[in-house]
Each structure stands twice: as C-alpha cells, then as structure tokens.
Amino acid sequence: MSSHVYKILELTGSSTAGTDDAVKNAIAKAGETVRNIQWFEVTETRGHVENGKVAHWQVTVKAGFTLE
C-alpha cells in the first residue's frame, strides 16, 4: 500500500433541495478544477428561512485530495 499526502480544502455548498444536494454541489464544483478528491467531512450545516419555511441549505465541508 502506498502512502499519500493530502491537502484539505474548505468548501460551502448550497441547495434548495437538502443537505445531501448541498454537499454534492460543493464537491462537484470543486471537482471541476481540483484533481484527486478522495474524501470529505461535513463540518457545519445551516440554512436560510423565508416566510417561516426553509428556503435553502448550506453545508460546509472539508474535502481532502492527494498531492501529485
């Protein structure tokens, strides 16, 4: 098994559909410019309320990618 060194990014994704979509949006967008993303960790969840209802979710994640 080879050893790896990881760099960590902090990202915040948002979605009107829910927390899972917010995470997926953050990882997908980062994946457009960052190679080798291997894992993520949710560090914070929050949302925005409009007219007494949840309007959208925001999720902050730490994403780790291997260095080349």
All heavy atoms as TSV, in Angstrom:
chain	resi	resn	atom	element	x	y	z
A	1	MET	N	N	0.844	-1.176	0.000
A	1	MET	CA	C	0.000	0.000	0.000
A	1	MET	C	C	0.886	1.234	0.000
A	1	MET	O	O	1.792	1.372	0.807
A	1	MET	CB	C	-0.895	-0.024	1.245
A	1	MET	CG	C	-1.750	1.178	1.385
A	1	MET	SD	S	-2.761	1.014	2.890
A	1	MET	CE	C	-3.941	2.238	2.577
A	2	SER	N	N	0.626	2.155	-0.894
A	2	SER	CA	C	1.426	3.368	-0.960
A	2	SER	C	C	0.911	4.402	0.033
A	2	SER	O	O	-0.248	4.407	0.409
A	2	SER	CB	C	1.394	3.937	-2.379
A	2	SER	OG	O	0.075	4.292	-2.721
A	3	SER	N	N	1.795	5.286	0.461
A	3	SER	CA	C	1.393	6.346	1.383
A	3	SER	C	C	0.990	7.579	0.578
A	3	SER	O	O	1.453	7.799	-0.536
A	3	SER	CB	C	2.524	6.661	2.346
A	3	SER	OG	O	3.672	7.086	1.625
A	4	HIS	N	N	0.100	8.375	1.151
A	4	HIS	CA	C	-0.401	9.567	0.476
A	4	HIS	C	C	-0.242	10.778	1.375
A	4	HIS	O	O	-0.231	10.668	2.598
A	4	HIS	CB	C	-1.895	9.419	0.144
A	4	HIS	CG	C	-2.197	8.321	-0.803
A	4	HIS	ND1	N	-1.979	8.403	-2.151
A	4	HIS	CD2	C	-2.700	7.086	-0.593
A	4	HIS	CE1	C	-2.336	7.281	-2.739
A	4	HIS	NE2	N	-2.778	6.452	-1.812
A	5	VAL	N	N	-0.126	11.920	0.747
A	5	VAL	CA	C	-0.181	13.203	1.437
A	5	VAL	C	C	-1.407	13.916	0.903
A	5	VAL	O	O	-1.635	13.965	-0.305
A	5	VAL	CB	C	1.088	14.039	1.179
A	5	VAL	CG1	C	0.956	15.430	1.776
A	5	VAL	CG2	C	2.311	13.325	1.724
A	6	TYR	N	N	-2.225	14.454	1.813
A	6	TYR	CA	C	-3.473	15.103	1.432
A	6	TYR	C	C	-3.417	16.596	1.694
A	6	TYR	O	O	-2.833	17.045	2.679
A	6	TYR	CB	C	-4.653	14.537	2.234
A	6	TYR	CG	C	-4.942	13.093	1.936
A	6	TYR	CD1	C	-4.382	12.093	2.710
A	6	TYR	CD2	C	-5.772	12.731	0.892
A	6	TYR	CE1	C	-4.637	10.763	2.444
A	6	TYR	CE2	C	-6.033	11.400	0.619
A	6	TYR	CZ	C	-5.463	10.421	1.399
A	6	TYR	OH	O	-5.725	9.099	1.130
A	7	LYS	N	N	-4.023	17.351	0.822
A	7	LYS	CA	C	-4.282	18.774	1.016
A	7	LYS	C	C	-5.768	18.890	1.301
A	7	LYS	O	O	-6.580	18.165	0.724
A	7	LYS	CB	C	-3.910	19.541	-0.253
A	7	LYS	CG	C	-4.240	21.007	-0.233
A	7	LYS	CD	C	-3.269	21.769	0.638
A	7	LYS	CE	C	-3.583	23.258	0.522
A	7	LYS	NZ	N	-2.905	24.046	1.517
A	8	ILE	N	N	-6.152	19.795	2.203
A	8	ILE	CA	C	-7.554	19.939	2.580
A	8	ILE	C	C	-8.086	21.295	2.143
A	8	ILE	O	O	-7.459	22.330	2.370
A	8	ILE	CB	C	-7.723	19.783	4.111
A	8	ILE	CG1	C	-7.275	18.394	4.545
A	8	ILE	CG2	C	-9.169	20.039	4.525
A	8	ILE	CD1	C	-7.239	18.195	6.043
A	9	LEU	N	N	-9.251	21.272	1.509
A	9	LEU	CA	C	-9.982	22.479	1.121
A	9	LEU	C	C	-11.219	22.612	1.981
A	9	LEU	O	O	-11.840	21.606	2.333
A	9	LEU	CB	C	-10.468	22.374	-0.333
A	9	LEU	CG	C	-9.471	22.251	-1.447
A	9	LEU	CD1	C	-10.200	22.006	-2.761
A	9	LEU	CD2	C	-8.666	23.521	-1.542
A	10	GLU	N	N	-11.614	23.821	2.288
A	10	GLU	CA	C	-12.890	24.040	2.960
A	10	GLU	C	C	-13.848	24.658	1.943
A	10	GLU	O	O	-13.524	25.657	1.299
A	10	GLU	CB	C	-12.716	24.961	4.166
A	10	GLU	CG	C	-13.996	25.087	4.976
A	10	GLU	CD	C	-13.790	25.835	6.273
A	10	GLU	OE1	O	-13.542	27.048	6.201
A	10	GLU	OE2	O	-13.868	25.188	7.331
A	11	LEU	N	N	-15.006	24.043	1.796
A	11	LEU	CA	C	-15.998	24.446	0.793
A	11	LEU	C	C	-17.353	24.621	1.457
A	11	LEU	O	O	-17.647	23.944	2.437
A	11	LEU	CB	C	-16.141	23.355	-0.278
A	11	LEU	CG	C	-14.869	22.796	-0.910
A	11	LEU	CD1	C	-15.160	21.479	-1.584
A	11	LEU	CD2	C	-14.318	23.803	-1.891
A	12	THR	N	N	-18.178	25.494	0.903
A	12	THR	CA	C	-19.565	25.607	1.350
A	12	THR	C	C	-20.458	25.488	0.129
A	12	THR	O	O	-20.348	26.281	-0.809
A	12	THR	CB	C	-19.827	26.941	2.072
A	12	THR	OG1	O	-18.971	27.025	3.200
A	12	THR	CG2	C	-21.278	27.029	2.532
A	13	GLY	N	N	-21.315	24.472	0.139
A	13	GLY	CA	C	-22.277	24.260	-0.936
A	13	GLY	C	C	-23.667	24.605	-0.453
A	13	GLY	O	O	-23.954	24.559	0.737
A	14	SER	N	N	-24.540	24.954	-1.385
A	14	SER	CA	C	-25.921	25.267	-1.013
A	14	SER	C	C	-26.888	24.573	-1.960
A	14	SER	O	O	-26.534	24.195	-3.076
A	14	SER	CB	C	-26.156	26.777	-1.021
A	14	SER	OG	O	-25.969	27.306	-2.311
A	15	SER	N	N	-28.116	24.419	-1.477
A	15	SER	CA	C	-29.154	23.765	-2.267
A	15	SER	C	C	-30.524	24.082	-1.658
A	15	SER	O	O	-30.644	24.217	-0.439
A	15	SER	CB	C	-28.949	22.252	-2.270
A	15	SER	OG	O	-30.049	21.592	-2.864
A	16	THR	N	N	-31.517	24.156	-2.503
A	16	THR	CA	C	-32.895	24.297	-2.026
A	16	THR	C	C	-33.498	22.938	-1.709
A	16	THR	O	O	-34.518	22.859	-1.043
A	16	THR	CB	C	-33.777	25.014	-3.066
A	16	THR	OG1	O	-33.729	24.281	-4.290
A	16	THR	CG2	C	-33.307	26.439	-3.307
A	17	ALA	N	N	-32.846	21.857	-2.175
A	17	ALA	CA	C	-33.405	20.509	-2.035
A	17	ALA	C	C	-33.039	19.831	-0.714
A	17	ALA	O	O	-33.791	18.997	-0.225
A	17	ALA	CB	C	-32.972	19.634	-3.202
A	18	GLY	N	N	-31.861	20.141	-0.148
A	18	GLY	CA	C	-31.470	19.486	1.094
A	18	GLY	C	C	-29.968	19.450	1.277
A	18	GLY	O	O	-29.200	19.892	0.416
A	19	THR	N	N	-29.537	18.889	2.415
A	19	THR	CA	C	-28.121	18.873	2.753
A	19	THR	C	C	-27.305	17.965	1.838
A	19	THR	O	O	-26.167	18.294	1.498
A	19	THR	CB	C	-27.910	18.439	4.214
A	19	THR	OG1	O	-28.519	17.168	4.432
A	19	THR	CG2	C	-28.503	19.445	5.177
A	20	ASP	N	N	-27.870	16.834	1.435
A	20	ASP	CA	C	-27.136	15.935	0.530
A	20	ASP	C	C	-26.798	16.639	-0.781
A	20	ASP	O	O	-25.676	16.536	-1.284
A	20	ASP	CB	C	-27.938	14.669	0.234
A	20	ASP	CG	C	-27.962	13.694	1.401
A	20	ASP	OD1	O	-27.238	13.917	2.388
A	20	ASP	OD2	O	-28.703	12.707	1.319
A	21	ASP	N	N	-27.773	17.348	-1.333
A	21	ASP	CA	C	-27.527	18.080	-2.578
A	21	ASP	C	C	-26.518	19.204	-2.373
A	21	ASP	O	O	-25.709	19.480	-3.264
A	21	ASP	CB	C	-28.825	18.648	-3.151
A	21	ASP	CG	C	-29.641	17.604	-3.894
A	21	ASP	OD1	O	-29.096	16.535	-4.229
A	21	ASP	OD2	O	-30.821	17.871	-4.168
A	22	ALA	N	N	-26.539	19.851	-1.222
A	22	ALA	CA	C	-25.571	20.910	-0.943
A	22	ALA	C	C	-24.150	20.357	-0.929
A	22	ALA	O	O	-23.231	20.965	-1.486
A	22	ALA	CB	C	-25.903	21.593	0.384
A	23	VAL	N	N	-23.962	19.191	-0.312
A	23	VAL	CA	C	-22.646	18.541	-0.311
A	23	VAL	C	C	-22.249	18.164	-1.735
A	23	VAL	O	O	-21.120	18.438	-2.166
A	23	VAL	CB	C	-22.641	17.289	0.598
A	23	VAL	CG1	C	-21.352	16.492	0.414
A	23	VAL	CG2	C	-22.830	17.668	2.045
A	24	LYS	N	N	-23.152	17.548	-2.464
A	24	LYS	CA	C	-22.854	17.136	-3.843
A	24	LYS	C	C	-22.498	18.328	-4.713
A	24	LYS	O	O	-21.589	18.250	-5.551
A	24	LYS	CB	C	-24.045	16.377	-4.430
A	24	LYS	CG	C	-24.236	15.011	-3.803
A	24	LYS	CD	C	-25.490	14.334	-4.330
A	24	LYS	CE	C	-25.748	13.028	-3.613
A	24	LYS	NZ	N	-26.991	12.383	-4.024
A	25	ASN	N	N	-23.199	19.453	-4.537
A	25	ASN	CA	C	-22.905	20.656	-5.317
A	25	ASN	C	C	-21.507	21.182	-5.021
A	25	ASN	O	O	-20.767	21.562	-5.938
A	25	ASN	CB	C	-23.944	21.748	-5.033
A	25	ASN	CG	C	-25.305	21.419	-5.588
A	25	ASN	OD1	O	-25.456	20.573	-6.457
A	25	ASN	ND2	N	-26.323	22.096	-5.081
A	26	ALA	N	N	-21.120	21.191	-3.742
A	26	ALA	CA	C	-19.789	21.671	-3.365
A	26	ALA	C	C	-18.693	20.783	-3.947
A	26	ALA	O	O	-17.722	21.276	-4.525
A	26	ALA	CB	C	-19.662	21.737	-1.842
A	27	ILE	N	N	-18.842	19.476	-3.806
A	27	ILE	CA	C	-17.829	18.538	-4.305
A	27	ILE	C	C	-17.757	18.568	-5.830
A	27	ILE	O	O	-16.668	18.561	-6.412
A	27	ILE	CB	C	-18.105	17.101	-3.792
A	27	ILE	CG1	C	-18.016	17.043	-2.260
A	27	ILE	CG2	C	-17.172	16.090	-4.446
A	27	ILE	CD1	C	-16.655	17.370	-1.685
A	28	ALA	N	N	-18.905	18.616	-6.492
A	28	ALA	CA	C	-18.926	18.649	-7.957
A	28	ALA	C	C	-18.248	19.902	-8.492
A	28	ALA	O	O	-17.469	19.838	-9.454
A	28	ALA	CB	C	-20.360	18.558	-8.472
A	29	LYS	N	N	-18.524	21.040	-7.883
A	29	LYS	CA	C	-17.915	22.294	-8.349
A	29	LYS	C	C	-16.409	22.267	-8.117
A	29	LYS	O	O	-15.638	22.652	-8.995
A	29	LYS	CB	C	-18.548	23.483	-7.623
A	29	LYS	CG	C	-18.125	24.812	-8.165
A	29	LYS	CD	C	-18.598	24.980	-9.596
A	29	LYS	CE	C	-18.279	26.365	-10.120
A	29	LYS	NZ	N	-18.638	26.506	-11.536
A	30	ALA	N	N	-15.966	21.812	-6.949
A	30	ALA	CA	C	-14.532	21.722	-6.674
A	30	ALA	C	C	-13.862	20.754	-7.645
A	30	ALA	O	O	-12.740	20.994	-8.089
A	30	ALA	CB	C	-14.293	21.280	-5.243
A	31	GLY	N	N	-14.560	19.671	-7.997
A	31	GLY	CA	C	-14.019	18.672	-8.915
A	31	GLY	C	C	-13.768	19.184	-10.315
A	31	GLY	O	O	-13.048	18.556	-11.091
A	32	GLU	N	N	-14.347	20.337	-10.654
A	32	GLU	CA	C	-14.095	20.935	-11.977
A	32	GLU	C	C	-12.665	21.457	-12.094
A	32	GLU	O	O	-12.133	21.537	-13.191
A	32	GLU	CB	C	-15.082	22.073	-12.238
A	32	GLU	CG	C	-16.513	21.615	-12.404
A	32	GLU	CD	C	-17.477	22.772	-12.583
A	32	GLU	OE1	O	-17.033	23.939	-12.753
A	32	GLU	OE2	O	-18.699	22.515	-12.556
A	33	THR	N	N	-12.043	21.832	-10.964
A	33	THR	CA	C	-10.697	22.401	-11.017
A	33	THR	C	C	-9.685	21.685	-10.128
A	33	THR	O	O	-8.490	21.941	-10.245
A	33	THR	CB	C	-10.719	23.895	-10.616
A	33	THR	OG1	O	-11.284	24.023	-9.321
A	33	THR	CG2	C	-11.531	24.706	-11.619
A	34	VAL	N	N	-10.138	20.812	-9.238
A	34	VAL	CA	C	-9.237	20.098	-8.328
A	34	VAL	C	C	-9.263	18.614	-8.661
A	34	VAL	O	O	-10.326	18.006	-8.715
A	34	VAL	CB	C	-9.662	20.311	-6.851
A	34	VAL	CG1	C	-8.762	19.513	-5.915
A	34	VAL	CG2	C	-9.665	21.784	-6.489
A	35	ARG	N	N	-8.087	18.046	-8.880
A	35	ARG	CA	C	-7.990	16.615	-9.179
A	35	ARG	C	C	-7.804	15.805	-7.895
A	35	ARG	O	O	-7.345	16.321	-6.887
A	35	ARG	CB	C	-6.800	16.349	-10.105
A	35	ARG	CG	C	-6.952	16.945	-11.480
A	35	ARG	CD	C	-5.815	16.532	-12.408
A	35	ARG	NE	N	-4.493	16.878	-11.888
A	35	ARG	CZ	C	-3.894	18.047	-12.061
A	35	ARG	NH1	N	-4.500	19.010	-12.700
A	35	ARG	NH2	N	-2.691	18.270	-11.574
A	36	ASN	N	N	-8.166	14.566	-7.962
A	36	ASN	CA	C	-7.861	13.580	-6.915
A	36	ASN	C	C	-8.560	13.814	-5.579
A	36	ASN	O	O	-8.003	13.494	-4.521
A	36	ASN	CB	C	-6.343	13.479	-6.685
A	36	ASN	CG	C	-5.593	13.132	-7.937
A	36	ASN	OD1	O	-6.053	12.332	-8.744
A	36	ASN	ND2	N	-4.442	13.752	-8.137
A	37	ILE	N	N	-9.777	14.365	-5.590
A	37	ILE	CA	C	-10.523	14.485	-4.341
A	37	ILE	C	C	-10.860	13.069	-3.872
A	37	ILE	O	O	-11.416	12.278	-4.623
A	37	ILE	CB	C	-11.799	15.331	-4.517
A	37	ILE	CG1	C	-11.433	16.766	-4.889
A	37	ILE	CG2	C	-12.653	15.300	-3.244
A	37	ILE	CD1	C	-12.613	17.653	-5.218
A	38	GLN	N	N	-10.505	12.766	-2.618
A	38	GLN	CA	C	-10.643	11.410	-2.104
A	38	GLN	C	C	-11.685	11.266	-1.005
A	38	GLN	O	O	-12.247	10.191	-0.822
A	38	GLN	CB	C	-9.296	10.920	-1.550
A	38	GLN	CG	C	-8.187	10.910	-2.574
A	38	GLN	CD	C	-8.415	9.897	-3.673
A	38	GLN	OE1	O	-8.886	8.793	-3.426
A	38	GLN	NE2	N	-8.088	10.254	-4.894
A	39	TRP	N	N	-11.933	12.325	-0.233
A	39	TRP	CA	C	-12.850	12.207	0.903
A	39	TRP	C	C	-13.397	13.577	1.271
A	39	TRP	O	O	-12.890	14.596	0.827
A	39	TRP	CB	C	-12.168	11.564	2.104
A	39	TRP	CG	C	-10.917	12.270	2.561
A	39	TRP	CD1	C	-9.633	11.974	2.191
A	39	TRP	CD2	C	-10.820	13.384	3.444
A	39	TRP	NE1	N	-8.749	12.830	2.798
A	39	TRP	CE2	C	-9.461	13.709	3.576
A	39	TRP	CE3	C	-11.730	14.138	4.146
A	39	TRP	CZ2	C	-9.000	14.755	4.369
A	39	TRP	CZ3	C	-11.275	15.175	4.937
A	39	TRP	CH2	C	-9.931	15.471	5.043
A	40	PHE	N	N	-14.460	13.584	2.083
A	40	PHE	CA	C	-14.972	14.839	2.623
A	40	PHE	C	C	-15.503	14.608	4.029
A	40	PHE	O	O	-15.823	13.491	4.414
A	40	PHE	CB	C	-16.060	15.453	1.725
A	40	PHE	CG	C	-17.361	14.715	1.735
A	40	PHE	CD1	C	-18.352	15.027	2.664
A	40	PHE	CD2	C	-17.603	13.702	0.822
A	40	PHE	CE1	C	-19.555	14.346	2.676
A	40	PHE	CE2	C	-18.801	13.020	0.824
A	40	PHE	CZ	C	-19.783	13.343	1.757
A	41	GLU	N	N	-15.590	15.703	4.789
A	41	GLU	CA	C	-16.116	15.680	6.150
A	41	GLU	C	C	-17.034	16.894	6.307
A	41	GLU	O	O	-16.629	18.022	6.036
A	41	GLU	CB	C	-14.955	15.793	7.139
A	41	GLU	CG	C	-15.374	15.985	8.582
A	41	GLU	CD	C	-14.187	16.275	9.491
A	41	GLU	OE1	O	-13.039	16.349	9.011
A	41	GLU	OE2	O	-14.432	16.447	10.694
A	42	VAL	N	N	-18.275	16.671	6.710
A	42	VAL	CA	C	-19.206	17.770	6.949
A	42	VAL	C	C	-18.837	18.412	8.282
A	42	VAL	O	O	-18.763	17.732	9.305
A	42	VAL	CB	C	-20.666	17.275	6.964
A	42	VAL	CG1	C	-21.612	18.401	7.345
A	42	VAL	CG2	C	-21.040	16.695	5.609
A	43	THR	N	N	-18.581	19.722	8.279
A	43	THR	CA	C	-18.183	20.417	9.498
A	43	THR	C	C	-19.252	21.371	10.020
A	43	THR	O	O	-19.214	21.739	11.195
A	43	THR	CB	C	-16.878	21.203	9.282
A	43	THR	OG1	O	-17.068	22.159	8.232
A	43	THR	CG2	C	-15.738	20.257	8.936
A	44	GLU	N	N	-20.187	21.764	9.154
A	44	GLU	CA	C	-21.220	22.703	9.586
A	44	GLU	C	C	-22.432	22.601	8.671
A	44	GLU	O	O	-22.287	22.408	7.468
A	44	GLU	CB	C	-20.663	24.127	9.546
A	44	GLU	CG	C	-21.558	25.175	10.124
A	44	GLU	CD	C	-20.893	26.551	10.158
A	44	GLU	OE1	O	-19.749	26.693	9.685
A	44	GLU	OE2	O	-21.541	27.482	10.652
A	45	THR	N	N	-23.605	22.709	9.261
A	45	THR	CA	C	-24.854	22.719	8.497
A	45	THR	C	C	-25.686	23.895	8.979
A	45	THR	O	O	-25.839	24.107	10.173
A	45	THR	CB	C	-25.653	21.419	8.717
A	45	THR	OG1	O	-24.834	20.308	8.368
A	45	THR	CG2	C	-26.908	21.394	7.866
A	46	ARG	N	N	-26.185	24.662	8.035
A	46	ARG	CA	C	-27.064	25.776	8.380
A	46	ARG	C	C	-28.037	26.005	7.236
A	46	ARG	O	O	-27.908	25.417	6.174
A	46	ARG	CB	C	-26.257	27.034	8.684
A	46	ARG	CG	C	-25.422	27.518	7.524
A	46	ARG	CD	C	-24.532	28.683	7.934
A	46	ARG	NE	N	-23.592	28.982	6.883
A	46	ARG	CZ	C	-22.420	28.402	6.705
A	46	ARG	NH1	N	-22.033	27.464	7.546
A	46	ARG	NH2	N	-21.636	28.723	5.716
A	47	GLY	N	N	-29.000	26.865	7.456
A	47	GLY	CA	C	-29.985	27.121	6.415
A	47	GLY	C	C	-30.503	28.534	6.466
A	47	GLY	O	O	-30.193	29.311	7.375
A	48	HIS	N	N	-31.303	28.848	5.485
A	48	HIS	CA	C	-31.902	30.163	5.353
A	48	HIS	C	C	-33.416	29.998	5.379
A	48	HIS	O	O	-33.951	29.133	4.685
A	48	HIS	CB	C	-31.457	30.801	4.036
A	48	HIS	CG	C	-32.040	32.141	3.785
A	48	HIS	ND1	N	-31.557	33.285	4.357
A	48	HIS	CD2	C	-33.093	32.521	3.024
A	48	HIS	CE1	C	-32.272	34.303	3.960
A	48	HIS	NE2	N	-33.216	33.878	3.147
A	49	VAL	N	N	-34.091	30.818	6.162
A	49	VAL	CA	C	-35.541	30.733	6.315
A	49	VAL	C	C	-36.195	31.947	5.656
A	49	VAL	O	O	-35.759	33.085	5.870
A	49	VAL	CB	C	-35.933	30.672	7.809
A	49	VAL	CG1	C	-37.446	30.654	7.975
A	49	VAL	CG2	C	-35.299	29.465	8.474
A	50	GLU	N	N	-37.222	31.684	4.850
A	50	GLU	CA	C	-38.032	32.742	4.247
A	50	GLU	C	C	-39.497	32.437	4.493
A	50	GLU	O	O	-39.950	31.322	4.234
A	50	GLU	CB	C	-37.777	32.829	2.741
A	50	GLU	CG	C	-36.405	33.352	2.377
A	50	GLU	CD	C	-36.192	33.428	0.871
A	50	GLU	OE1	O	-37.131	33.170	0.097
A	50	GLU	OE2	O	-35.051	33.729	0.485
A	51	ASN	N	N	-40.217	33.407	5.005
A	51	ASN	CA	C	-41.646	33.262	5.276
A	51	ASN	C	C	-41.957	32.034	6.142
A	51	ASN	O	O	-42.915	31.310	5.895
A	51	ASN	CB	C	-42.444	33.208	3.975
A	51	ASN	CG	C	-42.261	34.453	3.141
A	51	ASN	OD1	O	-42.249	35.566	3.673
A	51	ASN	ND2	N	-42.100	34.288	1.846
A	52	GLY	N	N	-41.095	31.788	7.130
A	52	GLY	CA	C	-41.329	30.689	8.055
A	52	GLY	C	C	-41.021	29.307	7.525
A	52	GLY	O	O	-41.314	28.309	8.179
A	53	LYS	N	N	-40.386	29.221	6.354
A	53	LYS	CA	C	-40.045	27.920	5.759
A	53	LYS	C	C	-38.571	27.904	5.359
A	53	LYS	O	O	-37.988	28.938	5.047
A	53	LYS	CB	C	-40.913	27.646	4.529
A	53	LYS	CG	C	-42.385	27.517	4.858
A	53	LYS	CD	C	-43.177	27.165	3.634
A	53	LYS	CE	C	-44.652	27.034	4.018
A	53	LYS	NZ	N	-45.467	26.665	2.890
A	54	VAL	N	N	-38.010	26.700	5.335
A	54	VAL	CA	C	-36.619	26.555	4.903
A	54	VAL	C	C	-36.540	26.869	3.414
A	54	VAL	O	O	-37.205	26.223	2.595
A	54	VAL	CB	C	-36.089	25.132	5.182
A	54	VAL	CG1	C	-34.692	24.961	4.609
A	54	VAL	CG2	C	-36.108	24.825	6.668
A	55	ALA	N	N	-35.742	27.872	3.084
A	55	ALA	CA	C	-35.586	28.271	1.678
A	55	ALA	C	C	-34.417	27.547	1.018
A	55	ALA	O	O	-34.500	27.164	-0.144
A	55	ALA	CB	C	-35.390	29.779	1.580
A	56	HIS	N	N	-33.306	27.408	1.740
A	56	HIS	CA	C	-32.189	26.629	1.218
A	56	HIS	C	C	-31.267	26.212	2.357
A	56	HIS	O	O	-31.328	26.765	3.445
A	56	HIS	CB	C	-31.426	27.385	0.119
A	56	HIS	CG	C	-30.654	28.577	0.604
A	56	HIS	ND1	N	-31.182	29.824	0.681
A	56	HIS	CD2	C	-29.385	28.683	1.049
A	56	HIS	CE1	C	-30.285	30.671	1.144
A	56	HIS	NE2	N	-29.182	29.996	1.373
A	57	TRP	N	N	-30.453	25.228	2.058
A	57	TRP	CA	C	-29.489	24.659	2.991
A	57	TRP	C	C	-28.088	25.077	2.586
A	57	TRP	O	O	-27.789	25.184	1.398
A	57	TRP	CB	C	-29.556	23.133	2.966
A	57	TRP	CG	C	-30.847	22.593	3.483
A	57	TRP	CD1	C	-31.975	22.335	2.754
A	57	TRP	CD2	C	-31.150	22.252	4.823
A	57	TRP	NE1	N	-32.956	21.849	3.570
A	57	TRP	CE2	C	-32.481	21.792	4.851
A	57	TRP	CE3	C	-30.432	22.294	6.006
A	57	TRP	CZ2	C	-33.096	21.365	6.010
A	57	TRP	CZ3	C	-31.048	21.867	7.154
A	57	TRP	CH2	C	-32.363	21.411	7.150
A	58	GLN	N	N	-27.214	25.275	3.577
A	58	GLN	CA	C	-25.798	25.495	3.335
A	58	GLN	C	C	-25.024	24.473	4.170
A	58	GLN	O	O	-25.316	24.295	5.358
A	58	GLN	CB	C	-25.352	26.893	3.744
A	58	GLN	CG	C	-25.900	27.982	2.865
A	58	GLN	CD	C	-25.404	29.346	3.313
A	58	GLN	OE1	O	-25.212	29.594	4.491
A	58	GLN	NE2	N	-25.192	30.217	2.353
A	59	VAL	N	N	-24.066	23.818	3.546
A	59	VAL	CA	C	-23.255	22.810	4.234
A	59	VAL	C	C	-21.786	23.115	3.971
A	59	VAL	O	O	-21.374	23.253	2.821
A	59	VAL	CB	C	-23.610	21.378	3.736
A	59	VAL	CG1	C	-22.725	20.357	4.407
A	59	VAL	CG2	C	-25.068	21.081	3.991
A	60	THR	N	N	-21.027	23.246	5.053
A	60	THR	CA	C	-19.583	23.441	4.921
A	60	THR	C	C	-18.911	22.083	5.077
A	60	THR	O	O	-19.245	21.320	5.984
A	60	THR	CB	C	-19.065	24.430	5.984
A	60	THR	OG1	O	-19.739	25.674	5.798
A	60	THR	CG2	C	-17.571	24.646	5.852
A	61	VAL	N	N	-18.005	21.790	4.148
A	61	VAL	CA	C	-17.284	20.521	4.167
A	61	VAL	C	C	-15.785	20.770	4.031
A	61	VAL	O	O	-15.366	21.772	3.450
A	61	VAL	CB	C	-17.752	19.565	3.020
A	61	VAL	CG1	C	-19.189	19.218	3.159
A	61	VAL	CG2	C	-17.479	20.158	1.665
A	62	LYS	N	N	-15.017	19.873	4.608
A	62	LYS	CA	C	-13.590	19.808	4.336
A	62	LYS	C	C	-13.407	18.676	3.346
A	62	LYS	O	O	-13.898	17.565	3.582
A	62	LYS	CB	C	-12.787	19.545	5.602
A	62	LYS	CG	C	-12.768	20.731	6.537
A	62	LYS	CD	C	-11.900	20.446	7.747
A	62	LYS	CE	C	-11.894	21.651	8.667
A	62	LYS	NZ	N	-11.073	21.383	9.858
A	63	ALA	N	N	-12.746	18.947	2.257
A	63	ALA	CA	C	-12.504	17.931	1.219
A	63	ALA	C	C	-11.000	17.708	1.100
A	63	ALA	O	O	-10.227	18.665	1.024
A	63	ALA	CB	C	-13.080	18.383	-0.122
A	64	GLY	N	N	-10.607	16.445	1.112
A	64	GLY	CA	C	-9.191	16.107	1.003
A	64	GLY	C	C	-8.867	15.553	-0.372
A	64	GLY	O	O	-9.610	14.767	-0.936
A	65	PHE	N	N	-7.747	16.010	-0.915
A	65	PHE	CA	C	-7.278	15.473	-2.194
A	65	PHE	C	C	-5.799	15.138	-2.097
A	65	PHE	O	O	-5.068	15.739	-1.305
A	65	PHE	CB	C	-7.558	16.456	-3.355
A	65	PHE	CG	C	-6.840	17.774	-3.259
A	65	PHE	CD1	C	-5.644	17.981	-3.917
A	65	PHE	CD2	C	-7.372	18.811	-2.527
A	65	PHE	CE1	C	-4.983	19.203	-3.840
A	65	PHE	CE2	C	-6.749	20.031	-2.442
A	65	PHE	CZ	C	-5.532	20.240	-3.091
A	66	THR	N	N	-5.392	14.136	-2.869
A	66	THR	CA	C	-3.999	13.703	-2.836
A	66	THR	C	C	-3.142	14.628	-3.690
A	66	THR	O	O	-3.569	15.112	-4.736
A	66	THR	CB	C	-3.838	12.264	-3.323
A	66	THR	OG1	O	-4.446	12.125	-4.612
A	66	THR	CG2	C	-4.472	11.271	-2.373
A	67	LEU	N	N	-1.942	14.874	-3.207
A	67	LEU	CA	C	-0.991	15.675	-3.960
A	67	LEU	C	C	-0.263	14.778	-4.959
A	67	LEU	O	O	-0.015	13.604	-4.686
A	67	LEU	CB	C	0.021	16.313	-3.010
A	67	LEU	CG	C	-0.583	17.292	-1.996
A	67	LEU	CD1	C	0.507	17.764	-1.031
A	67	LEU	CD2	C	-1.200	18.485	-2.696
A	68	GLU	N	N	0.042	15.337	-6.081
A	68	GLU	CA	C	0.752	14.565	-7.124
A	68	GLU	C	C	2.244	14.637	-6.935
A	68	GLU	O	O	2.780	15.511	-6.317
A	68	GLU	CB	C	0.380	15.117	-8.509
A	68	GLU	CG	C	-1.066	14.896	-8.823
A	68	GLU	CD	C	-1.491	15.446	-10.176
A	68	GLU	OE1	O	-0.708	16.172	-10.800
A	68	GLU	OE2	O	-2.598	15.134	-10.576
